[in-house]
Amino acid sequence: MESPTILVIEDDAAVRRGVVDALSFAGYTVLAESEGEAGRATALRARYQLLLLDLVLPGCSGFDILEVLSRERPGQPVIILSARGEEGDRVRGLKMGADDYVVKPFSVRELLARVDAVLRRSTERPSTVQTHPMDGGEVDFARREVRFKGGEREELSEREANLLRYLVAQSGRAVPREELLRHVWGIDPRNIETRTVDMHVAHLRQKLRNQEAVLTVRGKGYMIGA
């Protein structure tokens, strides 16, 4: 089984090196950034399961990174690396979606325990979308199929089901193609010209027998129909 990847954004070189060494020794794959702007870019484009985030960073703050993640990667597990006197900042970070915090200075044992706990919770988190009602039937994501009221069924590929599930989870907003490539396909969308998202949307519309099931929002992306 592939080891989880953890992104560390920490500007203190000694702390960053210690955290990276501890995580690497424990068997994790580790990415690291030392300042806010580079950290935000990596946090948005890279594939990782957990972010360890310092709040006070040069360039842009940890709060800025949390804010953009809440829009672009909702549900991304985050542990705040916090100085002892920053209780108010820790509370603010938790309210913005962070899962936990570790107070500096911290022991390797405590850090690894917190990392393990958050990763375990995130993998055990039940999917928020199991079924989706639609005009004329229902989508069952567990079975990856569309069930129509007349008894007919249409099978969805794993990619089609994941795409539809993501759009349903983001109901009410248009999701850019780049975000779909990053979250559903797991690829970095930068400098890539591909029509795969559009092709999968077209297939979904056919299988759902409704061209309005997935709406095109010009200049923005796709969103689930009402």
Backbone bond lengths (Angstrom), bond angles and torsions (degrees), N, CA, C in turn:
res aa  C-N    CA-C-N  psi(-1)  N-CA   C-N-CA  omega(-1)  CA-C   N-CA-C  phi
1 M - - - 1.468 - - 1.529 109.57 -
2 E 1.318 116.72 134.17 1.460 120.75 -177.81 1.529 109.87 -67.94
3 S 1.345 115.96 136.23 1.459 120.29 -179.34 1.521 110.12 -71.35
4 P 1.341 117.91 145.95 1.462 120.32 177.86 1.526 111.12 -61.95
5 T 1.323 114.68 148.61 1.461 121.18 175.74 1.523 108.49 -101.21
6 I 1.335 115.87 133.17 1.462 121.71 -179.09 1.520 108.68 -120.93
7 L 1.317 116.57 130.77 1.460 122.78 176.07 1.525 108.89 -98.61
8 V 1.329 116.48 128.52 1.460 122.63 178.68 1.523 108.44 -113.17
9 I 1.328 117.06 122.23 1.465 122.08 175.30 1.522 107.33 -117.51
10 E 1.323 116.55 104.27 1.466 123.13 -172.89 1.526 108.05 -151.69
11 D 1.335 116.89 127.05 1.461 119.10 -175.52 1.525 113.68 -86.78
12 D 1.336 118.16 -20.86 1.465 120.55 178.09 1.525 108.89 -75.55
13 A 1.339 116.36 115.24 1.465 120.80 -172.65 1.517 112.29 -60.14
14 A 1.345 117.16 -41.58 1.462 120.25 -177.89 1.523 111.27 -66.75
15 V 1.332 116.16 -43.91 1.472 119.90 178.75 1.525 109.89 -64.44
16 R 1.334 115.35 -45.76 1.470 119.25 -179.18 1.526 111.33 -59.33
17 R 1.314 116.71 -46.64 1.467 120.75 -179.05 1.526 110.80 -62.71
18 G 1.350 116.66 -41.26 1.458 119.93 178.78 1.518 112.52 -63.88
19 V 1.329 116.20 -42.58 1.466 120.66 179.78 1.529 110.73 -66.10
20 V 1.321 116.21 -45.80 1.470 120.21 179.90 1.520 110.76 -61.10
21 D 1.331 117.34 -43.98 1.468 120.97 179.98 1.528 111.04 -63.64
22 A 1.333 116.58 -43.25 1.466 119.95 -178.60 1.528 111.04 -64.41
23 L 1.317 116.51 -44.21 1.466 120.52 -179.50 1.528 111.06 -67.11
24 S 1.325 116.25 -42.03 1.467 120.08 179.56 1.524 110.65 -63.01
25 F 1.342 116.55 -43.38 1.461 120.93 179.81 1.528 110.60 -63.55
26 A 1.349 116.37 -31.67 1.464 120.68 179.70 1.529 112.03 -78.87
27 G 1.335 117.25 -4.56 1.462 120.29 175.23 1.506 116.03 102.99
28 Y 1.329 117.44 3.02 1.464 120.00 178.98 1.533 110.81 -83.00
29 T 1.309 115.77 152.51 1.460 121.54 167.96 1.523 106.94 -86.30
30 V 1.333 118.03 132.20 1.460 120.91 -171.16 1.532 111.14 -124.56
31 L 1.325 115.16 133.32 1.458 123.36 168.44 1.521 106.98 -111.34
32 A 1.330 118.11 148.08 1.469 119.54 -177.06 1.516 110.80 -143.14
33 E 1.336 115.04 141.28 1.468 122.80 174.08 1.521 108.20 -134.21
34 S 1.354 115.48 151.00 1.461 119.78 -173.51 1.519 114.05 -110.80
35 E 1.335 118.42 -5.08 1.471 119.32 178.87 1.520 110.77 -147.20
36 G 1.331 115.08 166.36 1.450 120.58 -166.88 1.505 116.50 -64.73
37 E 1.338 117.73 -47.54 1.461 119.98 -175.49 1.520 111.20 -63.97
38 A 1.332 116.92 -48.11 1.464 120.26 178.35 1.529 110.22 -64.46
39 G 1.342 115.97 -38.00 1.451 119.69 178.48 1.516 112.45 -62.56
40 R 1.312 116.08 -43.31 1.469 119.95 179.39 1.529 110.33 -62.94
41 A 1.334 118.00 -43.68 1.456 121.46 179.63 1.531 111.46 -60.97
42 T 1.337 115.82 -45.47 1.463 119.47 179.65 1.524 110.89 -67.68
43 A 1.332 116.98 -38.56 1.463 120.83 179.75 1.523 111.90 -61.43
44 L 1.326 116.80 -30.04 1.456 120.91 -178.65 1.525 112.73 -85.80
45 R 1.337 117.32 -33.17 1.468 118.33 -171.52 1.522 114.27 -101.61
46 A 1.329 118.24 -26.12 1.466 120.86 -171.50 1.526 111.48 -79.98
47 R 1.333 115.01 162.17 1.458 121.27 173.79 1.529 108.00 -99.96
48 Y 1.312 117.03 118.62 1.456 121.85 -179.74 1.520 108.46 -157.07
49 Q 1.324 115.73 160.63 1.466 120.31 -177.09 1.527 113.33 -101.80
50 L 1.336 116.80 -21.81 1.466 119.78 -176.78 1.520 109.41 -148.74
51 L 1.333 116.24 141.40 1.463 122.80 176.26 1.519 109.64 -112.95
52 L 1.340 116.76 127.24 1.462 122.01 169.67 1.514 106.74 -102.03
53 L 1.333 117.11 117.13 1.460 121.70 -165.00 1.522 112.44 -125.83
54 D 1.341 115.97 119.66 1.462 121.24 169.10 1.528 107.46 -76.13
55 L 1.326 117.08 144.75 1.466 119.97 -178.28 1.519 112.91 -86.76
56 V 1.325 117.67 -32.55 1.467 121.55 -177.63 1.524 108.14 -100.97
57 L 1.323 115.31 106.00 1.466 121.50 -174.94 1.526 110.40 -132.94
58 P 1.316 118.27 149.16 1.470 120.09 171.31 1.526 109.98 -73.66
59 G 1.317 116.80 146.48 1.465 120.80 178.87 1.504 112.20 97.03
60 C 1.310 116.78 -73.13 1.469 121.27 171.69 1.515 106.69 -144.86
61 S 1.316 116.71 154.28 1.458 120.26 -171.99 1.525 111.78 -83.37
62 G 1.335 114.83 168.27 1.450 119.51 173.58 1.518 112.37 -61.67
63 F 1.323 117.15 -31.39 1.462 120.18 176.61 1.526 111.33 -64.41
64 D 1.336 116.70 -39.23 1.466 119.85 176.45 1.526 110.77 -60.78
65 I 1.329 116.05 -40.27 1.457 120.47 179.59 1.527 110.47 -67.79
66 L 1.328 117.16 -42.78 1.467 120.45 177.19 1.525 111.13 -60.04
67 E 1.319 116.43 -40.36 1.466 120.47 -177.83 1.521 111.36 -63.95
68 V 1.340 116.63 -45.63 1.459 118.85 -178.37 1.527 110.86 -71.25
69 L 1.334 117.71 -33.20 1.465 119.89 176.88 1.529 111.51 -65.25
70 S 1.326 116.83 -36.23 1.463 119.84 -179.97 1.530 111.21 -62.58
71 R 1.339 116.22 -27.39 1.471 120.22 177.97 1.516 111.66 -88.23
72 E 1.330 116.96 -44.63 1.455 121.04 -170.16 1.535 113.90 -93.93
73 R 1.328 117.57 -29.70 1.469 120.75 179.90 1.523 109.02 -134.01
74 P 1.334 117.84 61.82 1.464 119.71 -177.66 1.522 111.19 -58.73
75 G 1.354 115.69 137.77 1.446 120.84 -179.37 1.517 114.31 88.62
76 Q 1.339 117.63 0.10 1.456 120.63 179.92 1.533 110.25 -63.80
77 P 1.342 119.11 121.19 1.459 120.72 178.51 1.536 111.91 -64.92
78 V 1.335 116.33 133.68 1.468 122.51 -177.94 1.520 109.41 -138.77
79 I 1.343 116.08 135.20 1.461 121.93 168.97 1.525 107.22 -115.45
80 I 1.335 116.51 128.00 1.459 121.99 178.81 1.530 109.63 -83.16
81 L 1.332 116.17 134.60 1.464 122.19 171.00 1.521 106.46 -97.94
82 S 1.326 117.33 109.80 1.453 121.12 -166.73 1.524 112.04 -121.32
83 A 1.329 115.79 139.95 1.466 120.56 171.53 1.529 109.19 -72.02
84 R 1.311 116.52 154.49 1.459 121.10 -172.11 1.526 113.28 -59.19
85 G 1.339 118.71 -35.07 1.453 120.97 -175.28 1.507 115.19 -87.93
86 E 1.342 117.65 12.99 1.462 119.97 -173.16 1.529 112.19 -108.22
87 E 1.348 116.66 42.74 1.461 119.13 -176.43 1.525 111.92 -58.37
88 G 1.326 117.25 -43.66 1.460 120.17 179.21 1.510 111.76 -60.29
89 D 1.342 116.43 -39.46 1.462 120.18 178.67 1.523 111.03 -67.04
90 R 1.332 117.28 -37.15 1.465 119.83 178.52 1.525 110.57 -62.96
91 V 1.334 115.73 -43.85 1.469 119.80 179.35 1.522 110.07 -62.05
92 R 1.330 116.03 -43.94 1.462 119.61 178.67 1.531 110.76 -61.06
93 G 1.345 117.02 -42.59 1.453 120.37 179.35 1.515 112.63 -62.68
94 L 1.332 117.09 -41.12 1.463 120.77 178.06 1.522 110.94 -64.24
95 K 1.321 116.26 -39.79 1.470 119.46 178.14 1.522 111.62 -66.06
96 M 1.349 117.00 -26.26 1.456 121.05 179.35 1.528 112.43 -85.72
97 G 1.331 116.81 2.09 1.457 118.84 172.67 1.509 116.70 118.02
98 A 1.341 118.71 -3.38 1.466 119.69 177.06 1.527 109.75 -64.56
99 D 1.330 116.31 149.70 1.457 121.25 -176.72 1.524 113.28 -88.92
100 D 1.349 117.10 -29.43 1.454 120.39 -174.44 1.523 107.97 -164.76
101 Y 1.325 115.95 174.01 1.460 119.89 174.77 1.526 109.28 -144.16
102 V 1.331 115.31 152.40 1.454 122.33 175.54 1.522 107.01 -123.95
103 V 1.332 116.74 128.91 1.462 121.29 -176.40 1.532 110.18 -88.85
104 K 1.331 115.23 128.55 1.466 120.50 175.85 1.532 109.83 -77.69
105 P 1.329 118.44 144.44 1.469 126.32 -8.06 1.527 110.22 -76.90
106 F 1.310 117.12 144.66 1.455 120.83 -178.31 1.524 108.98 -124.78
107 S 1.319 115.40 157.46 1.461 120.32 178.40 1.527 109.40 -86.15
108 V 1.310 115.12 156.38 1.465 119.99 176.69 1.524 110.16 -59.94
109 R 1.332 116.56 -39.87 1.469 120.21 -179.29 1.530 111.06 -61.42
110 E 1.347 116.87 -44.28 1.464 119.47 179.43 1.518 110.78 -64.54
111 L 1.337 117.12 -45.23 1.466 120.77 -179.35 1.528 110.72 -57.88
112 L 1.328 116.55 -49.38 1.462 119.68 -177.53 1.522 111.71 -64.95
113 A 1.336 116.60 -34.57 1.468 119.78 177.88 1.525 110.67 -65.50
114 R 1.341 116.85 -42.85 1.467 120.47 178.95 1.525 110.44 -65.51
115 V 1.331 116.21 -42.70 1.469 120.50 179.22 1.523 110.26 -60.49
116 D 1.318 116.39 -47.41 1.463 120.40 -179.48 1.523 111.39 -61.27
117 A 1.332 116.77 -41.50 1.464 120.44 -178.15 1.521 111.81 -65.31
118 V 1.339 117.03 -44.28 1.463 119.82 -178.81 1.532 110.63 -68.50
119 L 1.328 117.44 -41.42 1.465 119.60 177.80 1.522 110.87 -63.29
120 R 1.315 116.99 -39.45 1.467 120.12 179.35 1.516 110.69 -65.72
121 R 1.329 116.92 -42.97 1.471 119.58 178.89 1.518 110.89 -63.67
122 S 1.323 116.74 -40.78 1.467 119.62 -175.65 1.518 111.14 -68.72
123 T 1.353 118.07 -36.77 1.464 119.42 179.21 1.524 111.59 -76.66
124 E 1.345 116.73 -24.91 1.457 119.81 179.25 1.522 112.35 -89.90
125 R 1.331 116.88 -7.49 1.456 121.16 -178.79 1.523 109.69 -59.91
126 P 1.311 118.60 123.85 1.462 118.57 178.59 1.517 110.45 -66.20
127 S 1.321 114.19 147.45 1.458 118.02 178.12 1.520 109.61 -62.38
128 T 1.306 116.86 137.25 1.458 120.22 -178.59 1.527 111.89 -76.80
129 V 1.327 116.80 -15.46 1.462 119.93 -177.55 1.524 108.52 -125.99
130 Q 1.333 117.05 109.50 1.465 121.54 178.37 1.524 111.34 -103.83
131 T 1.330 116.23 -38.72 1.465 121.36 178.38 1.518 108.79 -137.35
132 H 1.317 114.93 161.16 1.463 119.78 178.71 1.525 108.43 -142.14
133 P 1.361 116.69 114.75 1.462 118.36 178.15 1.526 110.59 -72.00
134 M 1.312 116.03 146.28 1.457 120.35 177.41 1.511 108.69 -145.66
135 D 1.299 115.44 166.23 1.453 120.97 -179.70 1.529 108.93 -62.14
136 G 1.315 116.20 113.91 1.460 120.12 177.97 1.505 115.07 95.63
137 G 1.345 118.10 2.32 1.453 118.05 179.81 1.508 113.55 168.90
138 E 1.324 115.69 -151.65 1.459 121.64 -175.83 1.524 109.72 -152.10
139 V 1.341 115.12 145.19 1.462 121.13 173.49 1.515 108.18 -98.11
140 D 1.331 116.73 128.91 1.464 122.85 176.09 1.529 106.72 -109.15
141 F 1.351 116.78 108.08 1.452 120.22 -175.74 1.528 112.12 -74.10
142 A 1.345 117.55 -30.49 1.459 119.91 179.05 1.526 110.52 -64.01
143 R 1.318 116.16 -40.95 1.464 120.62 -179.76 1.528 112.27 -90.71
144 R 1.321 116.28 -8.45 1.476 122.40 -177.87 1.538 109.88 54.55
145 E 1.328 114.59 56.52 1.455 117.70 179.08 1.527 110.32 -150.75
146 V 1.330 114.41 157.85 1.455 122.35 173.61 1.516 107.30 -105.29
147 R 1.330 117.09 126.98 1.456 121.44 177.77 1.527 108.78 -108.98
148 F 1.300 115.85 121.71 1.464 120.84 -179.98 1.527 109.90 -94.82
149 K 1.324 115.67 156.57 1.461 120.94 -174.45 1.517 111.99 -62.39
150 G 1.308 117.10 -26.96 1.463 119.62 179.46 1.511 113.63 -79.25
151 G 1.342 117.42 -0.39 1.457 120.78 179.33 1.520 114.02 100.92
152 E 1.317 117.34 -10.09 1.460 119.90 179.06 1.528 110.61 -73.87
153 R 1.329 114.80 154.08 1.459 121.17 179.91 1.523 109.63 -132.39
154 E 1.316 114.41 148.16 1.464 121.25 177.55 1.518 108.13 -131.63
155 E 1.330 116.89 122.45 1.460 120.96 -177.98 1.525 110.74 -79.74
156 L 1.337 115.98 140.45 1.459 122.39 175.65 1.521 109.43 -106.23
157 S 1.332 116.42 142.59 1.456 119.31 172.01 1.527 108.57 -70.47
158 E 1.323 116.23 164.02 1.465 119.29 179.24 1.525 111.10 -59.42
159 R 1.333 116.72 -41.32 1.467 120.27 -179.81 1.521 110.97 -66.46
160 E 1.328 117.45 -41.86 1.463 120.54 178.79 1.524 110.72 -62.79
161 A 1.336 116.72 -42.32 1.465 120.27 179.36 1.523 110.82 -64.92
162 N 1.330 117.28 -42.39 1.466 120.42 -180.00 1.520 111.33 -66.20
163 L 1.316 116.82 -39.04 1.466 121.13 177.77 1.525 110.28 -63.44
164 L 1.315 116.10 -47.65 1.465 119.75 -179.11 1.522 110.89 -65.12
165 R 1.317 117.31 -41.39 1.460 121.08 179.19 1.532 110.77 -60.89
166 Y 1.340 116.45 -41.74 1.466 119.64 -179.35 1.528 110.23 -65.03
167 L 1.320 117.13 -43.00 1.461 120.26 179.36 1.528 111.26 -64.10
168 V 1.326 116.39 -39.65 1.470 119.84 178.08 1.526 110.38 -64.40
169 A 1.342 116.77 -41.96 1.463 120.70 179.60 1.520 111.94 -64.11
170 Q 1.345 117.01 -26.68 1.466 121.89 179.15 1.521 111.28 -100.32
171 S 1.311 116.78 26.05 1.460 122.18 -176.93 1.522 111.62 -51.88
172 G 1.316 116.05 135.13 1.453 121.01 178.04 1.513 113.83 101.10
173 R 1.330 118.07 -6.97 1.465 119.69 177.09 1.515 110.43 -138.73
174 A 1.316 115.09 153.88 1.456 121.16 176.43 1.526 108.88 -80.87
175 V 1.323 116.78 130.00 1.466 122.11 -177.80 1.528 108.76 -101.83
176 P 1.331 117.91 120.67 1.465 120.42 -179.29 1.529 111.55 -63.11
177 R 1.328 116.24 151.39 1.463 120.85 176.93 1.521 111.06 -57.23
178 E 1.350 116.23 -38.31 1.466 119.87 -178.49 1.526 111.05 -61.45
179 E 1.319 116.69 -39.96 1.470 120.44 179.08 1.521 110.88 -66.42
180 L 1.333 116.55 -39.18 1.456 119.94 178.52 1.526 111.35 -66.11
181 L 1.323 117.27 -40.69 1.465 120.21 177.35 1.525 110.51 -61.45
182 R 1.335 116.05 -39.98 1.461 120.44 -177.06 1.532 111.26 -70.80
183 H 1.333 117.36 -44.04 1.461 120.31 -171.82 1.519 113.24 -91.27
184 V 1.317 118.28 -35.21 1.465 120.94 -176.47 1.526 111.29 -92.66
185 W 1.329 115.96 -41.97 1.466 120.02 -178.97 1.527 112.29 -92.68
186 G 1.342 117.31 -19.93 1.452 120.49 179.09 1.509 113.84 70.68
187 I 1.341 117.35 33.17 1.463 120.14 179.58 1.523 109.61 -125.26
188 D 1.314 115.32 154.08 1.460 121.85 177.81 1.522 108.21 -77.01
189 P 1.348 117.88 117.31 1.463 120.09 -174.27 1.521 114.70 -77.65
190 R 1.323 118.05 -7.04 1.455 119.52 -176.37 1.524 110.37 -65.82
191 N 1.316 115.34 136.10 1.467 122.85 175.90 1.526 112.92 59.39
192 I 1.322 116.43 26.63 1.470 120.46 177.97 1.522 109.16 -115.18
193 E 1.309 115.94 127.76 1.454 121.47 173.41 1.524 107.57 -107.11
194 T 1.314 116.99 111.40 1.457 120.06 -178.19 1.525 109.59 -148.57
195 R 1.309 114.71 147.66 1.471 120.70 177.56 1.525 110.89 -108.34
196 T 1.330 116.95 14.91 1.460 119.39 -174.79 1.526 112.50 -62.11
197 V 1.349 118.05 -37.21 1.467 119.64 178.72 1.525 109.87 -63.69
198 D 1.317 116.54 -46.37 1.473 120.65 -178.87 1.531 111.14 -62.47
199 M 1.330 116.42 -39.44 1.462 120.08 179.51 1.526 111.04 -65.97
200 H 1.329 116.97 -41.67 1.461 119.43 179.55 1.534 111.22 -67.96
201 V 1.325 117.24 -35.83 1.465 120.09 176.27 1.523 110.28 -63.64
202 A 1.331 116.70 -42.22 1.470 120.37 178.53 1.529 110.58 -61.19
203 H 1.347 117.23 -42.26 1.469 120.49 178.22 1.523 111.09 -64.21
204 L 1.343 116.36 -39.89 1.464 119.60 178.86 1.519 111.11 -61.94
205 R 1.315 116.95 -44.55 1.465 120.11 179.91 1.524 111.45 -59.39
206 Q 1.331 115.85 -39.19 1.464 119.67 178.50 1.525 110.71 -65.55
207 K 1.327 116.31 -45.92 1.455 119.56 -176.36 1.527 111.86 -70.29
208 L 1.345 116.47 -31.88 1.461 120.16 177.30 1.531 111.86 -81.70
209 R 1.334 115.51 -8.74 1.471 122.63 178.98 1.519 111.95 57.59
210 N 1.322 114.12 38.03 1.464 119.55 -177.77 1.524 108.93 -156.93
211 Q 1.313 117.64 112.11 1.460 121.33 -179.39 1.526 112.47 -70.35
212 E 1.345 116.92 -15.22 1.463 120.79 179.52 1.533 112.20 -96.45
213 A 1.335 117.26 2.28 1.467 119.78 -178.94 1.524 111.11 -65.77
214 V 1.328 116.14 -36.85 1.459 122.07 174.81 1.516 107.09 -124.42
215 L 1.316 116.73 118.42 1.466 121.83 -174.06 1.523 111.18 -95.25
216 T 1.309 115.51 141.55 1.456 121.29 172.30 1.519 108.72 -90.84
217 V 1.327 117.20 125.52 1.455 121.95 176.50 1.525 106.35 -107.93
218 R 1.304 115.68 108.21 1.466 120.94 -172.08 1.535 111.78 -55.28
219 G 1.311 114.96 128.04 1.444 121.05 177.49 1.512 114.98 79.48
220 K 1.347 117.41 -2.45 1.461 119.83 -176.83 1.522 113.27 -124.89
221 G 1.309 118.59 -41.67 1.454 119.99 -179.32 1.506 112.07 144.01
222 Y 1.332 116.57 -138.04 1.447 122.18 -177.12 1.528 110.94 -127.25
223 M 1.337 114.51 151.94 1.448 118.90 174.46 1.532 108.92 -144.64
224 I 1.313 115.49 155.79 1.446 120.25 -179.87 1.520 109.42 -70.33
225 G 1.314 116.43 141.60 1.461 119.61 179.63 1.513 112.18 -72.48
226 A 1.299 115.93 159.88 1.472 120.48 -178.46 1.523 110.62 -68.87
